[in-house]
């Protein structure tokens, strides 16, 4: 077996069951009751996975197994390590790259596009599939249609696209605020933290959505070549990483849009 696996799919219950099932097979017993099983879930007020949780997990993993041949660690909703500047994800990179002996690490994620590329590259990926992603969408979302609006000048097109993305993110924040106001009775500080976390996830998902549309629709809808699509997807991957690392969003978006046009 490899030492680390990333389990992805759109059904969190299925991902959790798979992770626990794999852990049970390795440990030879129900994992929740086993001393060599350890897990991390988003628990902070903002639904982050915190650096403190990762540090606690690492301390456990560097101890020898009690009874099983391996220690097993599961990080549920691993994309939430990448919120708040991705400090928890960065703290876990060394352990993920060079894990302690006799250790198996499992990560689950329903939003793998939000994970840092360095996290993904250190794991073997098992994909359970994403049923909500239509392989041939019939209609572009309105904001993506605006993104593809005709503009002959590449520089003007880049800045127009940056504006489209910022306007869409403003809509995401407004929707998150409305949902939180209608459903939550948390104290102001906790509500603010949760709002920011949900906004960051929505923002990252919008970039992932744009990447998928480049692969599916851009040649037909925007008349772009395969090389241009690859360049755009790479620029959007760089944007994902910049957002996860808390780089100033306006600057990150402008750089990405200029890269898409081949201007930098």
N, C-alpha and C positions, 0 to 999 in steps of 0.2 A: 504494500500500500504506500501511497504518497503520505507526506506528513501533514498536508493541509488541503482541504477541499472547499470549494465555494458552491453551494447549492442554490440555484436560482429558479424562479417561477413566480406566477401571479397568485398562487394559493398558499398563504402563510401557514395554514394548518397542515397542508401536505408537506411543506418544507420542514416544519417542526417534527412531524411524524417520521420523516425520512432521517433527519438528524438523530433523533432519539433512537430510532431503529438501528441505525449504524452503530451508535454508541453502545447500545445493548448487545449487539453482536460481538463487538470488540471486548467489552467488559464481561460478557457472560452472565449478565444480570440486569434487572431494571436500572437504568442509569440514575434516575432521581434518588435512589436509595444507596448508591454505590460511593464509597469514599474516594474513588479515583475519577469521579465525574465532576466537572465544573462547568458552569454556564454563566453567561452575561446577557442581560436584556436591557433595553432602554428603561431607565428608572427615574431619571432626574425630572424636575418640573417641566423642563423644555423637551422631554423625550429624547435627550441625547444619550449616547453611551459616553461616559465621562472618562477622563484620564485616570481618575482614582479607581474606577471599576477595572480598567485594563491593568493597572499596577497590581491590584489585588489578585487578579487572575494570573499574572506572570509569576508572582511569588508562589502560588500554589503549583504551577507547572514546573518550577525548578526543584521541587521536592521529588524524591523517588516515589514510584507507585507503591501503594499500600499492599494490595493483593493481586491486582490485575497485571498483565504484561505491559499495558500502556495506560497512561493517563489520557482522558478524552476531555477536550474543551469545546463547547459550542457557543458561538456568539450569534444570537438571534437578531434579525434586522440589522445586519452589519453595516448597512449604509449610514446608520445613525452615528457611527464612529466619525463620519466625515462632516458632521455639522460643527458649527462653532470654530471654524478655522482648521478642522480636521486634526486637532491636537491628539485625540485618542487614537485615530488611525495612524498617525505618524509615530506615536509612542509604541504601537504594536508592530511596526514594520520589522524591527530587528528580530523580535521573537518569531515572527512569521517566516522570515528568511532563514534564520538559523535556530529552529526550535530546540528546546531541551531534548535530550535523549528520551526514548520511550514515551513520546507524546504524539497524539493525533488531534488536529485542530479542524473543526468544522465551522464554516460561516454560512448563514442563510441570508438571502436578500431577495425581496420582491422588486427592488429597484437597483439592479446592478450597475446601471449607467451612472448612478450617483457615487459609486465607489471610486477611490483613487486608482488610477491605472497601476500604480505600484502594488496595491493590495491584490488586484486581479491577477497580475503577472506572477505572483508568488503562490497561487493556488491552482489546483486542478479543478476545472469547472464541470459540474453536472447540472444540466438544464432540464427542468421539468416542463418547460414551455410556458407561453403567455397567451392564454386563450382570448384575451381582450384586445390583442393587436391584430387587426384585420390585414391579411396579406395584400389585399388590393382595395384600399379605401375608395369609396365612391366620390367623396367630396373633401376638399381641403378645408381645414378649420379657417375661419376668417382671417386670423392673424398670419397664418402661413400664406394665404392668398396675397395678403399685403406684402409679405416678405418677397414674393416672387413678382411683384409689380414691375412692369417694364420701365427701365431707366437706362438709356444708352451710355451714360457716362459712368465708368466703373467707380470713381471716387464718390460721386454723388449717390450711387447705388449703395455703396458701403455705408455711408452715413445715414441714408434713409432706412436701411435694414437695422442699423443700431437703434434708431428711434422706434421702429416697430417692436423690437424685442423689449426695450424699456417700457413701452406702453403696455405690452402684454404682461410684463412682470407687475406693473402697477395694478392691472386687473386681478392678477393672482393674489396680491396682497389684500386688495379690497374684498375679494371673495373669502379669504381666510379670516379677515376681521369680522365679516358678517356672520360666518359660520360659528366662530368662537363666541361672538356676542349672543347668538341665539341658543347655543347649546351648553355653554360653560358657566359655572358659578365660582370659578377659581378667584383667588385674590389677584390684584392687579399685577404684581411682580411675576407670579407664576403664569398668568395669562399672557403677559408680554413675551416671556421666554418661549412659551409654547407656540405663540403666533410666529415668532421669528424662525423657529425650527421648521414649522410647516411651510412657511414662505420659502425657506431655502430649499426644501425638498421639491416644492412646486416649481421653483425656478430651474433647478437642475433637470427635472423631468421635462420641462419645455425645451431645453436644449437637446435632450435625448430624442424627443419627438421630432424636432427639426432634422436631426441626423437620419432618423428612419425615413422621413419624407424625401431627403436628398437621394437616398438609395432607391426609393420606389418611384418617385415622380419627376425628378428634376430633368432627366433627359427629354421626357415628353413635354412637361409643362414649361420648363425654362430654357430648353434647347442647349443644355450643357453637355459637355463630353464626359467620358468616364474619368479622365484625368482631373477635370474640374470638380467632379463629385468627390473623388478621393481627397483632393485638396480641401474641399469644404468640410468633409467629415473630420479630417485631421485637425483643422482649425477649431471645429466645435469640440473635439476631444480636449484640445488645449484650453478652451474656454471652461469646460467642466472642471479641469484641474485647477485653473486659476480661481474659480468661484469657491471650490472646496478649500483652497488655501487662503481664503479671505482677502484676495487681491481686490483693489477698488473696482467695483462692477462696471462703471462707465468706461474706464480705461480698458478693462479686459474685453468688453464687448466691442469697442472700437477696433482694438487690435485684431480680434477674431474676424470682424467683418472686412477689414483691409486684407487679412490673409486669404480670406475666401476669394477676393477679387484678384489675388496675386500681386497686390501692390506693395507688400512687405514680405 
